[in-house]
Amino acid sequence: MAEPSLSLHDQQFRLSRHIRDPENNPPPPDVEERRLQIYRELFYNNLEDLLASNFPVIRRILGDTQWHALIRAFLRDHRSKTPLFPEIGREFLRFLETRQQTGAGDPPYLLELAHYEWVELALEIEATRIEDIAHDPSGDLGRGIPVASPLAWALAYLWPVHQLGPNHLPDQPPEQPTFLLVRRGNDQRVHFSQINALTFRLLQHLEEFPAQTGLEHLTALAVEAGAPDQEAFVQQGLHMLSQLHSGGAILGTRPKAKE
Protein backbone atom coordinates (compact mmCIF):
# COMPACT_ATOMS: atom_id res chain seq x y z
CA MET A 1 0.00 0.00 0.00
CA ALA A 2 1.43 3.36 -1.02
CA GLU A 3 2.47 5.69 1.75
CA PRO A 4 0.28 8.83 1.94
CA SER A 5 1.89 12.04 0.76
CA LEU A 6 3.46 14.18 3.46
CA SER A 7 3.28 17.93 3.91
CA LEU A 8 6.50 19.87 3.43
CA HIS A 9 6.71 20.38 7.20
CA ASP A 10 6.35 16.65 7.85
CA GLN A 11 8.91 15.81 5.17
CA GLN A 12 11.43 18.18 6.72
CA PHE A 13 10.98 16.75 10.21
CA ARG A 14 11.13 13.19 8.94
CA LEU A 15 14.31 13.97 7.04
CA SER A 16 15.90 15.63 10.07
CA ARG A 17 15.01 12.67 12.30
CA HIS A 18 16.45 10.29 9.73
CA ILE A 19 19.70 12.23 9.43
CA ARG A 20 20.12 12.37 13.21
CA ASP A 21 19.29 8.70 13.73
CA PRO A 22 19.12 6.81 10.44
CA GLU A 23 18.96 3.37 12.08
CA ASN A 24 15.66 4.08 13.85
CA ASN A 25 13.96 6.62 11.59
CA PRO A 26 13.07 5.91 7.95
CA PRO A 27 13.59 8.73 5.44
CA PRO A 28 10.71 10.54 3.76
CA PRO A 29 9.47 8.82 0.62
CA ASP A 30 10.77 9.56 -2.84
CA VAL A 31 14.19 10.82 -1.77
CA GLU A 32 17.05 9.24 -3.65
CA GLU A 33 19.31 7.10 -1.42
CA ARG A 34 22.41 8.68 -2.93
CA ARG A 35 21.23 12.11 -1.78
CA LEU A 36 20.30 10.79 1.65
CA GLN A 37 23.77 9.36 2.05
CA ILE A 38 25.31 12.74 1.24
CA TYR A 39 23.10 14.49 3.81
CA ARG A 40 23.86 11.87 6.48
CA GLU A 41 27.61 12.03 5.93
CA LEU A 42 27.80 15.81 5.82
CA PHE A 43 25.76 16.18 9.00
CA TYR A 44 27.64 13.57 10.98
CA ASN A 45 31.13 14.34 9.74
CA ASN A 46 30.86 18.08 10.32
CA LEU A 47 29.65 17.71 13.90
CA GLU A 48 31.99 14.83 14.70
CA ASP A 49 34.98 16.83 13.41
CA LEU A 50 33.91 19.84 15.48
CA LEU A 51 33.52 17.83 18.69
CA ALA A 52 36.77 15.94 18.10
CA SER A 53 38.61 19.26 17.84
CA ASN A 54 36.90 20.57 20.99
CA PHE A 55 37.50 17.40 23.03
CA PRO A 56 40.72 15.84 21.68
CA VAL A 57 41.73 14.11 24.93
CA ILE A 58 38.34 12.42 25.28
CA ARG A 59 38.57 11.39 21.62
CA ARG A 60 41.94 9.70 22.22
CA ILE A 61 40.85 8.04 25.47
CA LEU A 62 37.63 6.55 24.12
CA GLY A 63 38.99 5.31 20.80
CA ASP A 64 37.01 4.93 17.59
CA THR A 65 34.20 2.62 18.68
CA GLN A 66 33.25 4.32 21.96
CA TRP A 67 33.76 7.82 20.57
CA HIS A 68 31.51 7.34 17.55
CA ALA A 69 28.87 5.61 19.68
CA LEU A 70 28.89 8.60 22.04
CA ILE A 71 28.54 11.09 19.17
CA ARG A 72 25.71 9.04 17.67
CA ALA A 73 23.95 9.10 21.04
CA PHE A 74 24.47 12.87 21.28
CA LEU A 75 22.92 13.46 17.85
CA ARG A 76 20.09 11.05 18.58
CA ASP A 77 19.17 11.94 22.16
CA HIS A 78 20.10 15.56 22.77
CA ARG A 79 18.08 18.57 21.67
CA SER A 80 20.35 21.58 21.41
CA LYS A 81 19.14 25.00 22.51
CA THR A 82 21.27 26.88 20.00
CA PRO A 83 22.15 26.55 16.30
CA LEU A 84 25.54 28.25 16.80
CA PHE A 85 28.56 26.06 16.12
CA PRO A 86 30.72 27.63 18.88
CA GLU A 87 28.05 26.58 21.39
CA ILE A 88 27.99 22.91 20.36
CA GLY A 89 30.65 22.12 22.95
CA ARG A 90 28.44 23.52 25.72
CA GLU A 91 25.55 21.43 24.42
CA PHE A 92 27.79 18.35 24.53
CA LEU A 93 28.48 19.13 28.19
CA ARG A 94 24.74 19.29 28.91
CA PHE A 95 24.34 15.95 27.17
CA LEU A 96 27.10 14.34 29.28
CA GLU A 97 25.62 15.82 32.45
CA THR A 98 22.25 14.24 31.65
CA ARG A 99 23.95 10.91 30.96
CA GLN A 100 25.73 11.08 34.30
CA GLN A 101 22.46 11.81 36.12
CA THR A 102 20.71 8.89 34.42
CA GLY A 103 23.56 6.44 35.00
CA ALA A 104 24.56 5.85 31.39
CA GLY A 105 27.77 4.11 32.47
CA ASP A 106 30.27 6.64 31.11
CA PRO A 107 33.73 6.76 32.70
CA PRO A 108 33.41 8.61 36.05
CA TYR A 109 35.86 11.32 35.02
CA LEU A 110 34.24 12.01 31.64
CA LEU A 111 32.07 15.01 32.54
CA GLU A 112 34.85 16.81 34.41
CA LEU A 113 37.34 16.14 31.64
CA ALA A 114 34.86 17.45 29.07
CA HIS A 115 34.36 20.62 31.12
CA TYR A 116 38.12 21.09 31.37
CA GLU A 117 38.50 20.77 27.60
CA TRP A 118 35.50 23.00 26.90
CA VAL A 119 36.84 25.83 29.10
CA GLU A 120 39.61 26.62 26.61
CA LEU A 121 37.16 27.34 23.79
CA ALA A 122 34.80 29.16 26.15
CA LEU A 123 37.54 31.58 27.19
CA GLU A 124 38.78 32.01 23.62
CA ILE A 125 35.36 33.28 22.49
CA GLU A 126 34.44 35.16 25.69
CA ALA A 127 33.40 38.64 24.55
CA THR A 128 34.28 40.56 27.76
CA ARG A 129 37.05 43.13 27.26
CA ILE A 130 39.43 44.05 30.06
CA GLU A 131 39.56 47.67 28.88
CA ASP A 132 35.83 48.00 29.54
CA ILE A 133 36.24 47.13 33.24
CA ALA A 134 36.94 50.07 35.55
CA HIS A 135 40.05 49.38 37.63
CA ASP A 136 43.21 50.98 38.95
CA PRO A 137 46.09 48.69 37.92
CA SER A 138 48.42 50.22 40.52
CA GLY A 139 45.95 50.31 43.42
CA ASP A 140 46.74 49.02 46.92
CA LEU A 141 45.46 45.42 46.92
CA GLY A 142 45.25 45.34 50.71
CA ARG A 143 43.46 48.59 51.47
CA GLY A 144 41.63 48.75 48.16
CA ILE A 145 38.94 46.51 46.70
CA PRO A 146 40.56 43.95 44.38
CA VAL A 147 39.03 43.58 40.93
CA ALA A 148 39.29 40.03 39.60
CA SER A 149 39.66 39.50 35.86
CA PRO A 150 36.56 38.02 34.22
CA LEU A 151 38.98 36.26 31.88
CA ALA A 152 40.55 34.27 34.73
CA TRP A 153 38.52 31.35 36.02
CA ALA A 154 39.31 29.35 39.15
CA LEU A 155 38.15 25.76 38.74
CA ALA A 156 37.96 22.77 41.06
CA TYR A 157 37.76 19.14 39.95
CA LEU A 158 37.62 15.80 41.78
CA TRP A 159 39.75 14.23 39.06
CA PRO A 160 43.21 15.42 37.92
CA VAL A 161 41.77 16.44 34.56
CA HIS A 162 44.97 18.14 33.37
CA GLN A 163 46.82 14.81 33.65
CA LEU A 164 44.27 12.41 32.18
CA GLY A 165 45.08 10.67 28.93
CA PRO A 166 45.10 7.22 27.29
CA ASN A 167 48.11 6.24 29.40
CA HIS A 168 46.89 7.76 32.66
CA LEU A 169 43.39 6.76 33.73
CA PRO A 170 43.22 6.27 37.51
CA ASP A 171 40.48 4.07 38.93
CA GLN A 172 39.66 6.51 41.73
CA PRO A 173 40.04 10.28 42.15
CA PRO A 174 42.86 11.35 44.48
CA GLU A 175 42.14 12.37 48.06
CA GLN A 176 42.73 16.05 47.27
CA PRO A 177 40.80 17.92 44.57
CA THR A 178 42.57 19.52 41.63
CA PHE A 179 42.49 23.33 41.54
CA LEU A 180 43.27 25.12 38.30
CA LEU A 181 43.45 28.72 37.16
CA VAL A 182 42.52 29.20 33.51
CA ARG A 183 43.24 32.63 32.07
CA ARG A 184 43.18 34.35 28.69
CA GLY A 185 46.30 36.44 28.45
CA ASN A 186 47.14 39.59 26.54
CA ASP A 187 48.40 37.32 23.76
CA GLN A 188 44.76 36.11 23.44
CA ARG A 189 45.90 32.59 24.25
CA VAL A 190 44.42 30.51 27.07
CA HIS A 191 46.85 29.52 29.81
CA PHE A 192 46.35 26.82 32.45
CA SER A 193 48.12 26.67 35.79
CA GLN A 194 47.63 24.57 38.90
CA ILE A 195 46.92 26.47 42.11
CA ASN A 196 46.56 25.44 45.74
CA ALA A 197 43.37 25.30 47.78
CA LEU A 198 44.02 28.64 49.48
CA THR A 199 44.48 30.50 46.20
CA PHE A 200 41.31 28.90 44.87
CA ARG A 201 39.38 29.93 47.98
CA LEU A 202 40.73 33.47 47.78
CA LEU A 203 39.57 33.85 44.18
CA GLN A 204 36.25 32.35 45.14
CA HIS A 205 35.94 34.81 48.04
CA LEU A 206 36.65 37.76 45.74
CA GLU A 207 33.70 36.69 43.61
CA GLU A 208 31.40 36.06 46.58
CA PHE A 209 32.13 39.39 48.33
CA PRO A 210 33.05 41.90 45.61
CA ALA A 211 32.77 44.95 47.92
CA GLN A 212 35.41 43.86 50.45
CA THR A 213 38.97 45.14 50.60
CA GLY A 214 41.87 42.78 50.20
CA LEU A 215 42.57 42.87 53.94
CA GLU A 216 38.91 42.11 54.69
CA HIS A 217 39.01 39.11 52.36
CA LEU A 218 42.19 37.77 53.95
CA THR A 219 41.04 38.34 57.52
CA ALA A 220 37.79 36.49 56.80
CA LEU A 221 39.71 33.61 55.24
CA ALA A 222 42.09 33.46 58.22
CA VAL A 223 39.09 33.03 60.52
CA GLU A 224 37.52 30.51 58.17
CA ALA A 225 40.73 28.46 58.04
CA GLY A 226 41.27 28.70 61.80
CA ALA A 227 44.77 30.08 61.23
CA PRO A 228 46.78 30.05 64.49
CA ASP A 229 48.72 33.15 63.39
CA GLN A 230 46.31 35.46 61.60
CA GLU A 231 48.91 38.16 60.96
CA ALA A 232 51.21 35.72 59.19
CA PHE A 233 48.24 34.35 57.24
CA VAL A 234 47.28 37.85 56.07
CA GLN A 235 50.86 38.65 55.05
CA GLN A 236 51.00 35.43 53.04
CA GLY A 237 47.67 36.37 51.48
CA LEU A 238 48.91 39.82 50.47
CA HIS A 239 51.83 38.17 48.69
CA MET A 240 49.33 35.87 46.98
CA LEU A 241 47.23 38.85 45.84
CA SER A 242 50.36 40.44 44.42
CA GLN A 243 51.23 37.28 42.49
CA LEU A 244 47.69 37.00 41.12
CA HIS A 245 47.91 40.63 40.03
CA SER A 246 51.24 40.02 38.30
CA GLY A 247 49.77 37.02 36.52
CA GLY A 248 46.68 38.90 35.32
CA ALA A 249 44.08 37.11 37.43
CA ILE A 250 43.54 40.33 39.41
CA LEU A 251 43.37 43.53 37.36
CA GLY A 252 43.98 45.96 40.21
CA THR A 253 41.59 47.71 42.55
CA ARG A 254 38.25 49.41 42.20
CA PRO A 255 38.76 53.10 41.36
CA LYS A 256 37.87 55.52 44.13
CA ALA A 257 34.71 57.49 43.59
CA LYS A 258 35.33 61.06 42.47
CA GLU A 259 34.38 63.65 45.04
C-alpha positions as CSV (number, residue, x, y, z in Angstrom):
1,M,0.0,0.0,0.0
2,A,1.4,3.4,-1.0
3,E,2.5,5.7,1.8
4,P,0.3,8.8,1.9
5,S,1.9,12.0,0.8
6,L,3.5,14.2,3.5
7,S,3.3,17.9,3.9
8,L,6.5,19.9,3.4
9,H,6.7,20.4,7.2
10,D,6.3,16.6,7.9
11,Q,8.9,15.8,5.2
12,Q,11.4,18.2,6.7
13,F,11.0,16.7,10.2
14,R,11.1,13.2,8.9
15,L,14.3,14.0,7.0
16,S,15.9,15.6,10.1
17,R,15.0,12.7,12.3
18,H,16.4,10.3,9.7
19,I,19.7,12.2,9.4
20,R,20.1,12.4,13.2
21,D,19.3,8.7,13.7
22,P,19.1,6.8,10.4
23,E,19.0,3.4,12.1
24,N,15.7,4.1,13.8
25,N,14.0,6.6,11.6
26,P,13.1,5.9,8.0
27,P,13.6,8.7,5.4
28,P,10.7,10.5,3.8
29,P,9.5,8.8,0.6
30,D,10.8,9.6,-2.8
31,V,14.2,10.8,-1.8
32,E,17.1,9.2,-3.7
33,E,19.3,7.1,-1.4
34,R,22.4,8.7,-2.9
35,R,21.2,12.1,-1.8
36,L,20.3,10.8,1.7
37,Q,23.8,9.4,2.0
38,I,25.3,12.7,1.2
39,Y,23.1,14.5,3.8
40,R,23.9,11.9,6.5
41,E,27.6,12.0,5.9
42,L,27.8,15.8,5.8
43,F,25.8,16.2,9.0
44,Y,27.6,13.6,11.0
45,N,31.1,14.3,9.7
46,N,30.9,18.1,10.3
47,L,29.6,17.7,13.9
48,E,32.0,14.8,14.7
49,D,35.0,16.8,13.4
50,L,33.9,19.8,15.5
51,L,33.5,17.8,18.7
52,A,36.8,15.9,18.1
53,S,38.6,19.3,17.8
54,N,36.9,20.6,21.0
55,F,37.5,17.4,23.0
56,P,40.7,15.8,21.7
57,V,41.7,14.1,24.9
58,I,38.3,12.4,25.3
59,R,38.6,11.4,21.6
60,R,41.9,9.7,22.2
61,I,40.9,8.0,25.5
62,L,37.6,6.5,24.1
63,G,39.0,5.3,20.8
64,D,37.0,4.9,17.6
65,T,34.2,2.6,18.7
66,Q,33.3,4.3,22.0
67,W,33.8,7.8,20.6
68,H,31.5,7.3,17.5
69,A,28.9,5.6,19.7
70,L,28.9,8.6,22.0
71,I,28.5,11.1,19.2
72,R,25.7,9.0,17.7
73,A,24.0,9.1,21.0
74,F,24.5,12.9,21.3
75,L,22.9,13.5,17.9
76,R,20.1,11.0,18.6
77,D,19.2,11.9,22.2
78,H,20.1,15.6,22.8
79,R,18.1,18.6,21.7
80,S,20.4,21.6,21.4
81,K,19.1,25.0,22.5
82,T,21.3,26.9,20.0
83,P,22.2,26.5,16.3
84,L,25.5,28.3,16.8
85,F,28.6,26.1,16.1
86,P,30.7,27.6,18.9
87,E,28.0,26.6,21.4
88,I,28.0,22.9,20.4
89,G,30.7,22.1,23.0
90,R,28.4,23.5,25.7
91,E,25.5,21.4,24.4
92,F,27.8,18.3,24.5
93,L,28.5,19.1,28.2
94,R,24.7,19.3,28.9
95,F,24.3,15.9,27.2
96,L,27.1,14.3,29.3
97,E,25.6,15.8,32.4
98,T,22.2,14.2,31.6
99,R,23.9,10.9,31.0
100,Q,25.7,11.1,34.3
101,Q,22.5,11.8,36.1
102,T,20.7,8.9,34.4
103,G,23.6,6.4,35.0
104,A,24.6,5.8,31.4
105,G,27.8,4.1,32.5
106,D,30.3,6.6,31.1
107,P,33.7,6.8,32.7
108,P,33.4,8.6,36.0
109,Y,35.9,11.3,35.0
110,L,34.2,12.0,31.6
111,L,32.1,15.0,32.5
112,E,34.8,16.8,34.4
113,L,37.3,16.1,31.6
114,A,34.9,17.5,29.1
115,H,34.4,20.6,31.1
116,Y,38.1,21.1,31.4
117,E,38.5,20.8,27.6
118,W,35.5,23.0,26.9
119,V,36.8,25.8,29.1
120,E,39.6,26.6,26.6
121,L,37.2,27.3,23.8
122,A,34.8,29.2,26.2
123,L,37.5,31.6,27.2
124,E,38.8,32.0,23.6
125,I,35.4,33.3,22.5
126,E,34.4,35.2,25.7
127,A,33.4,38.6,24.5
128,T,34.3,40.6,27.8
129,R,37.0,43.1,27.3
130,I,39.4,44.1,30.1
131,E,39.6,47.7,28.9
132,D,35.8,48.0,29.5
133,I,36.2,47.1,33.2
134,A,36.9,50.1,35.5
135,H,40.0,49.4,37.6
136,D,43.2,51.0,39.0
137,P,46.1,48.7,37.9
138,S,48.4,50.2,40.5
139,G,45.9,50.3,43.4
140,D,46.7,49.0,46.9
141,L,45.5,45.4,46.9
142,G,45.2,45.3,50.7
143,R,43.5,48.6,51.5
144,G,41.6,48.8,48.2
145,I,38.9,46.5,46.7
146,P,40.6,44.0,44.4
147,V,39.0,43.6,40.9
148,A,39.3,40.0,39.6
149,S,39.7,39.5,35.9
150,P,36.6,38.0,34.2
151,L,39.0,36.3,31.9
152,A,40.6,34.3,34.7
153,W,38.5,31.3,36.0
154,A,39.3,29.3,39.1
155,L,38.1,25.8,38.7
156,A,38.0,22.8,41.1
157,Y,37.8,19.1,40.0
158,L,37.6,15.8,41.8
159,W,39.8,14.2,39.1
160,P,43.2,15.4,37.9
161,V,41.8,16.4,34.6
162,H,45.0,18.1,33.4
163,Q,46.8,14.8,33.6
164,L,44.3,12.4,32.2
165,G,45.1,10.7,28.9
166,P,45.1,7.2,27.3
167,N,48.1,6.2,29.4
168,H,46.9,7.8,32.7
169,L,43.4,6.8,33.7
170,P,43.2,6.3,37.5
171,D,40.5,4.1,38.9
172,Q,39.7,6.5,41.7
173,P,40.0,10.3,42.1
174,P,42.9,11.4,44.5
175,E,42.1,12.4,48.1
176,Q,42.7,16.0,47.3
177,P,40.8,17.9,44.6
178,T,42.6,19.5,41.6
179,F,42.5,23.3,41.5
180,L,43.3,25.1,38.3
181,L,43.4,28.7,37.2
182,V,42.5,29.2,33.5
183,R,43.2,32.6,32.1
184,R,43.2,34.3,28.7
185,G,46.3,36.4,28.4
186,N,47.1,39.6,26.5
187,D,48.4,37.3,23.8
188,Q,44.8,36.1,23.4
189,R,45.9,32.6,24.2
190,V,44.4,30.5,27.1
191,H,46.8,29.5,29.8
192,F,46.3,26.8,32.4
193,S,48.1,26.7,35.8
194,Q,47.6,24.6,38.9
195,I,46.9,26.5,42.1
196,N,46.6,25.4,45.7
197,A,43.4,25.3,47.8
198,L,44.0,28.6,49.5
199,T,44.5,30.5,46.2
200,F,41.3,28.9,44.9
201,R,39.4,29.9,48.0
202,L,40.7,33.5,47.8
203,L,39.6,33.9,44.2
204,Q,36.2,32.4,45.1
205,H,35.9,34.8,48.0
206,L,36.7,37.8,45.7
207,E,33.7,36.7,43.6
208,E,31.4,36.1,46.6
209,F,32.1,39.4,48.3
210,P,33.0,41.9,45.6
211,A,32.8,44.9,47.9
212,Q,35.4,43.9,50.4
213,T,39.0,45.1,50.6
214,G,41.9,42.8,50.2
215,L,42.6,42.9,53.9
216,E,38.9,42.1,54.7
217,H,39.0,39.1,52.4
218,L,42.2,37.8,53.9
219,T,41.0,38.3,57.5
220,A,37.8,36.5,56.8
221,L,39.7,33.6,55.2
222,A,42.1,33.5,58.2
223,V,39.1,33.0,60.5
224,E,37.5,30.5,58.2
225,A,40.7,28.5,58.0
226,G,41.3,28.7,61.8
227,A,44.8,30.1,61.2
228,P,46.8,30.1,64.5
229,D,48.7,33.2,63.4
230,Q,46.3,35.5,61.6
231,E,48.9,38.2,61.0
232,A,51.2,35.7,59.2
233,F,48.2,34.4,57.2
234,V,47.3,37.8,56.1
235,Q,50.9,38.6,55.0
236,Q,51.0,35.4,53.0
237,G,47.7,36.4,51.5
238,L,48.9,39.8,50.5
239,H,51.8,38.2,48.7
240,M,49.3,35.9,47.0
241,L,47.2,38.8,45.8
242,S,50.4,40.4,44.4
243,Q,51.2,37.3,42.5
244,L,47.7,37.0,41.1
245,H,47.9,40.6,40.0
246,S,51.2,40.0,38.3
247,G,49.8,37.0,36.5
248,G,46.7,38.9,35.3
249,A,44.1,37.1,37.4
250,I,43.5,40.3,39.4
251,L,43.4,43.5,37.4
252,G,44.0,46.0,40.2
253,T,41.6,47.7,42.6
254,R,38.2,49.4,42.2
255,P,38.8,53.1,41.4
256,K,37.9,55.5,44.1
257,A,34.7,57.5,43.6
258,K,35.3,61.1,42.5
259,E,34.4,63.6,45.0
